[in-house]
Amino acid sequence: MILLKIRDISLRKRMMLTNFLMVFIPVVWLTILGGVIFAGLQFTGTVRQSELALLWPEKGSSMSISYAVSSLRMKVESEESLKLEDVFEECLILEKHGIQTVIVADGRLLYITDGADEDDIRYLVQKQCGNAASAMSWNNEDFAFIYSSPRRDTVIWAAGQMPFVTSYDADDALEDVLEIVLFAVLVLSIIVIIWLGLYLSRLLSRQIIEPLAELRKAAAEIQQGNFEYPLVVPAQDELGQTCRDFDDMRKELRKVREERQKYEQNRKELIAGISHDLATPLTLLKGYASGIREGIARTPEKQRQYIDKIYDTACAMERLVDSLFLFSKLDLGRIPFSLEVVPIYRYFEDVIGETAMTLAEQGVTLTLRGHQSTAAVAIDRNQFRRVVENLLTNCVKYKTTPQADVDIVIAEEGESVVVSFVDHGVGVPAESLPKLFDSFYRTDAARTDVKKGSGLGLAIAKQIIESLHGSIWAEETKGGGLTISMRLPIAKEE
């Protein structure tokens, strides 16, 4: 449940919280660590000297000695039964500065500096302070101190060669400088950690949030139907790769939409073509039938002529319907192909032998050119025959002279065979060449001459060739005319 609640928080807030913790935890840790060290120093008693030296550096070691002496006085007066641990810390401070100490409480020796002689200390104190019960003498050479408690039976003697100085010696100054430096380093470290954490937080946030914002914007554009908005993220990390994958998906969606639009356009043109090509012969049929019915064709010869027209028109409509039916079945993949490996050159030798005479009667001289290739291709004889017939029929339809030459050129190119039908007829404008294989396309946009074809022949040829894993294209013949070429893969020997 906690994980789900965390996931409900926005990524920006989670990153801010994470980065805050990254800064907060080290700061807290450093604070605790510093506090422990500071407490440890205070527990050992040395911190007070440091504090004093830090607060009044111009006093040098005199502040520490004064503090120790005052503290001894207070403890002597406040403690009912003075113990060694009550005065031990102050005695150490004095000894650090070369001052030997003797403390006598309740008639017994409570403390004496190691290696010191009690009589010598008393002598030095008396020499400096005289017979006073409580006094402190501190000049440029010696220090002497005596305190006799008026309420307790306790006496403190302290003496040493400690001149009164108002500045640090070299060691104390170095120690203080080090403490200040350490303190400054600690503060500076905390500041650097906070600044670095905030900087990294903003940097990381920008590197993650900005690509996500771009991704979100690109998704919104696609949702609005705009597939032209590119998503460019130069980063090479996971987010950059995700954005590039998203942009690849956008390109695929754009391609699918373009294909769908093209399909819709082809479908509309197909319906328009069918409507036009059926309407024209139906009008002819209606006209000839009306001529017979209304008695316009009064003579038997005229009536026979009208009946022949009706028959020819009906046959043209039948061919159109057959072509349309075949085109639809090829488009749906419902035409089974029975492949057979056929030597391509020998195949066209047979084609020419079978059709040359018929074509010659129609004014077309068919010639096979190219070297006698032994390459073989896998074709369905019936469907491939339909392609050849469509191409030869077009050569006959569009020849511009009573006698025309058509060449079939066969060439091997790598792993494929290219077969070209080269005519020298009227040709096709260059801008129309890519559209020749579209269904119902005619270079005559008005479609005034329906008898020249339905516009499905080359579309059917393209579907058959592509079903044979080949390709087909059109280009201009040098010197005028049209060349239709098809490339088929050479069948490998098993």
N, C-alpha and C positions, 0 to 999 in steps of 0.2 A: 504493500500500500504506500509506504514511504517513497519507494522508487517511482511508482506511478505519479505521485504528487510532485516529485522533483521533475519528472519529465513534462508535467503540465506547465512548468515555469518556462518562460521564453529563454532561448539560447543566450541572448544578450545578458539577461539577468543572472543566469547560471554562471556565465563566464566572469561577470563582475563579482559575484559572490566568491567564486573560486579564487580569483586573483586577490580579492580582499583578504581571504584566509591565508593566501600565500605570503602576504605582507604582515598580517596581524600576528600570525603564529610566531614568526622569527622575532618580531618586536617584543611580544610577550615573553618569549624565551630569554631574550637578551636582558629584559627588565628583571626577570626572576633571577637570572644568573648574576646580574650586577648587584641585586639586592642581597643575594646570599653572600657574595664576596664582601659587600659593604658591612653586612651584619657580622661576618666572620672577623673582619678587621676591628669592628667595634667591640666584639666579644674579647678579642685579645688585648684590647686597651690601647693599641697603637693608633687607632683612628683619631683619638682626641688630640694627640699631638699634631697629626696631619691636619685636622680641622683647624686647630689654632694657628698653625703655620700658614695654612691657606688663607685664613681670615685676616691675620695680622703678620704678613711676611716681614715687615720692617722690624718686628721685635725679635726675630731670629729664635734661638733656643731659649731665651729668657722667659717667653710665654709658657713653654712646657715646664720649666723649673718652677715658675710661680704657681702654675696650675697644680703641680704635684705637691708643693708645700701647702697651698691652701686646702687641697683635698685631704692631706694628712691631718691638718688642724680640725677640719670638720668631722672627720671620722673619729678622731680621738674624743671629741666632745659629744658625738652622737651615739657611739657604741657603748653599751653598758659594760660589756666584757670584750675588750679589743682582742682580735685574733690575727694570726699572721696573714691569712688570706685577705683580710680587710685592707691591709697596707702594702701588700706585696707589689701590686701594680705600680703604685707611686714610688716605691723604693727602686724598682727597676728603671723607671723614667729618670730618677736622679742619678743612678749609677751609670746610665747610658751617657750622661754628661760629665762623668768623672767625679761625682759627689758621693762620698761614703756616708752611710747612715747607720745610726744606732737608735733603737727604740727599747725603752725599758717600761714595762707595764706591770703594775701591782708588785713591784719589787723584783721582777724577774726579767731576764733579757728576752725580749720578744723577737728582735731581729737585729742582725748586724751584717754588714756587707762582707762577702767572702774575702778572706785574706786581710781584713782590716783589723786594727787594734782599737779597742774601745777607749782606752786611756788617751791614745793619740788623737782620736776624734774629739774627745772632750777637751783636750788641751787646745786644739786648734780653734774650737768654738769659743772657749773661754778667752783665748787670745784676741779673737776678733770682737766678741760681743760682751766681754767682761762677765760680771756675775748676774746679769739680767736673767729673769725667769723666762722671758720670751723675747727674742730679738732675732733680727736677720741682718747680716752684714754682707754686702756684695759690692765689691769694688772691681777695679780693672784687673785684679790678679786673683783674688780668692773669693770663695763663697762660704759663709758660715751661717748656721741656723740652729736656734734652740727654741723649743716650745715646751713649756711645763704647764699642763692642764690644771686650771684652778679647781676643777671638779673631780677629775680622775687622777689616779696615781700613775700618771703616764708622762714620760719625758722623751722628747725627740731631739737627738743631736745629728746634725748633718754638716759636713765640711768637705771642701775639695778645691782644687786649683781650677776654678771655673770662672774666668773673667766675665763680667757683664758685657754682653755684645748686643748690638742693635741690628745686626744683619746676619744673614745666614753664612755658615761656612760653605765650602765648595761642595761637600757631600750632601748636606741638607738641601742646598739649592738644586743640585742635580736630582735628588729624590723628589723634591716638590715639582720640578719641571716634568719629570716622568709621570707623576700623578696627574698633573694638569693635561699632559699630552694624552694619557690613557683616557681621561674623562672626555677630552675633546674627540678622541677617536671613537669612543662609544657613542657620543651624540651624533657625530658625523656618520657613523655606520648606520644608525637608525634612520637618519635623513636619507642616506643613499639607498637603503633598503626600501623605504617608502617611495622615493622617486622612481627607482628602478622597477618596482612592482607596478606602479601606475603607468609607467612608460610601456612596459611589456604588456600590460593589460590592454592598453589602447592599441598597441601594435597588433597583438594577437586578435583582438576584436575586429580591427579593420581588415585583417587578412581573411577572417572567416565570414564576417557579416557582409562585407561588400560583394564577394562572389555569390553569396546566397541572395542578396538583394538583386543582383543582375539576373540570377536564375529565376527569381520570382517575377521580375519584369518581363523576361523572355516568355515565361509560361503564360503571363497575362496577355501578351501580344498574340501568342498562338491561340489562346482562348477566344480572342477577338477575330480570329481568322487571318491574322497577318503572319505569314510564313517567311517574310523577307527580313525579319529583324534578326541580325546575327548576334550570337552570344560569344563574345571574345573575352576570354579570361587567360592571361599569359601564364598564370601560375602552373607549376608542374606537379603539384601535390595532388592528394586525393580529390580535393574540391575542384581543382583545375581539370582533372580527368573526367570528373562527373559532369562538369559544364560542357566539355568537348563531346562527351557521349550524348548529352542533351541536344547539342547543336547538330550532331549527326542525325539524331532522331528527327529534328526539325526539317533537315534536308530531305529525309526519306518521306516525311509527311507531305512536304511540298511536291516531291516527285509523284507521290500517289495522287495528290489533288490534281496535278497537271495531267496525269494519265486519265484520271476520271473525267476531267473537263474535255480532254481530247476524245475520250470514248463517247461522251454525251454529244459532242459536236459531230462525230462520225455517225452516231445513231440518228441524229436529226437529218444529216445529209442523206443517210441511207433511206430514211422514210420519204424524204423529199424526192430522191431519185426514183424510188419505186412508184411513188404517186405519179410522177411525171411520165415515166416510161410505160406505165399502165394506162394512164389517161389518154396519151396520144394514140395508140392503136385502138383503144375503145372508141375514140372519136371517129377514127377511120371506119371501124366496123359499123358504127351507128350511121355514118353517112352513106356507105355503100348499101347497107340494108334498107335505109330510108329511100335511096334511089330506086331500088327494086320495088319497094312497097308502094311508093307514090307514082310509079309508072314512068319515072324519068328514063330508066333504061328500057326502052320499048322494044328494041330489036333483040332477037335471040343472041346475036353476037355481043351486044352491049351488056345484056344480062349475064352472059358467060364471063365477060371481062370483070364485071362487078363481083361475081361469085369467086373468081380466081383471086381477086384482091382480098376478099374476106378470108379466104383460105390461107393466103400468104401471111396476112396480118395475124390470124389465129396461130399459125406456126411460129411466127416471131414472138408472140406472147408466150407460147409454150416453152420456147428456148429460154426466154427471160425468166420464167418461173423455175425451169430446171436449174438455170445458173444460180438463181437466188437460193434455191433449196440446197444446192451443192455448197454454196458459200456459207450458208448457215450451219450445215453439218460439219464443214471443215473448221469453222470458227468454234464450234462446240466440241470439236475433237471426236466426232462420232463417225468419222470415216476410217475404217480399218485399213492399215497399210501392210501389204504383203511384200516384204523386201526381197530383192533378188540381186545378187552381184552380177553386174553386166559390164563387159568391156565397152567403154563409152564410144570409142572411135567406130568400132564395128556396129554398134547400135545405130549411130547416125548414118552409116553407110546403108543400113537397111531402110532407115527412114527416107533417105533420098531415093533409094530404089523404088519405094512404094508410092511416094508422093510427087516425084519430079514431073511425071507426065501430066498429072492432074494440075499441078501448079503451072506447068508450061502452057496448058490450055487457058489458064487465067492470066497469062502474061508475065509470069514470074519464073526466072531461071535460078534454080537452087544449086549452090556449089558447096562442097565440103572442103575446107582448107585446114592447114596445119599438118604437123608430122603424124604419122600413124602411131598414135600412142597406144600402149598396151595397158594403160591404167584402167582399172575397173571401179565402178561406183555401185553403191547399194541403192536401188530404186524400186518403186512399185511401178511395174510396166504400165498399168492402166492409168494411174494418176500422172505419171511423167509424160505419157503420151498426150494427155489432156493439156499439159503445159506447152508441149511442142506445137500442138495444133492451134492453141490460142495465139502463140507468137507468129506462126506462119499465116494464120488468118489475118492478123493485124497487118502483116507485110502486104498481103493482097489488097486489103481495104484502103491502105493509105499510100499506095504507089501513085506517083504523079504522072507517069508516062505509060503508054500501052504495054511496053516491055520494060521490066525492071529486074535487076539482079539482086539476089539475097545470098549472102555468104554465111555459112556456119563454120566458125573458127574454134578449134579445140586446142587448148594449151595446158600443159602441166605447170603448176606453180607450187613448189614445195610439196606439202602433203595433200594438195587438192587439185582438182581439174576445173578449168574455167571454160565454159561453153558460151560463145557469143553469137547472137543473131544480128547480122549487120545488113541494114537496108540502106538504100540511097534515095528514100522518098522525101516526103514533105518535112520530116523531122518534127521536133517539139521544142518550144522555147525553153531556154535554160532554167527559168524560174519554175517551169511546170514539171521538170524531170523528177524531183523528189515526190511529187504528188501522183505520179502515174499509177502507183500501186495501191492508192486509196480506193475504196469501194465507190462505185458510181462516179468516179472522177473522169471528166472529159476536158480536153483542151478547148472544146467548144462550150463555153459557159452557158450559152443559150439552149444547148442540147436540142438544136433544131433538126439534126439528122439522126433520128433514133435508129435508123436501119444500120448504121455503122457499128452499132454494138450497144450493150447495156452498161458498159463501164465496169463490169465485174471480171472480165477475162484476166487482166493482169493482177487484180486482187486475189483471184483464185490461184493463179500461178505462184504468187508470193507465198500463200499459205501452204501450198503443196511443197515448194522448195524448202521452206523453213521446217516443215515436218520431216524432210529428209536431211535435216541438220546442215542445210546449205543457206546461201544468201543470193539475192537477185537485185540488180540495180540497172539503171538506164543512164546513157550518156550520149552525147552527140557523135555522129559519125564524121570523121574528117572528110571535108568536101561536101557535107550535107547529108541529112538522113538521121536515122535513129539506130542505136546499138543497145540491145538488151543482153546483159551478161548474167550468168548464174555460176556460182562457185559451189562445187560439191566435194566433200572429202573423199579421198581415195580409200577404197576398202582394203583393209590389211588382210594378207593371206593367213589363213588359219592352219 
